[in-house]
């Protein structure tokens, strides 16, 4: 539990909170921690973690031990990759990584609790893949489809060219007066009319 608390204390969002808990600090040293001993805690009931607008570059793996956590808001940090620890947290409802430097998003399909992922304002090359019913906010979300990969576009162009080659050439002559109905069927129609 001590390792988890040490990892969490780095996420205290404001200087005011840090001053209250740890005294007058400009930047919290690694060896500082919040002492929650003898508090009769059975679990660490943190459900929402707001760590936005800091200078966070990575998220510690110990975060996955906070199984009560349901939403994490990390907008406006210095993340350059999607935090791998979040991929091990299927209990999260909301993930906000808006306004970071994330270039690639892994699949989030396996995060069974996920309801919302916010990834806007990242220099991403793709949208995160999510399960049906999960709302995405960002580039290539539900409103605008993700761009096709180059090989997909090339394959479509090749298929269109092949389809064009297999279609019969158009003729300038008027079509013959033949019917699409087989000869036997027209004979039967003629007999019935008489």
Helices and strands as residue ranges (DSSP letters): H 2-9, H 15-22, E 48-50, G 61-65, E 71-73, G 84-88, E 94-96, E 116-118, E 135-137, H 150-166, H 183-193
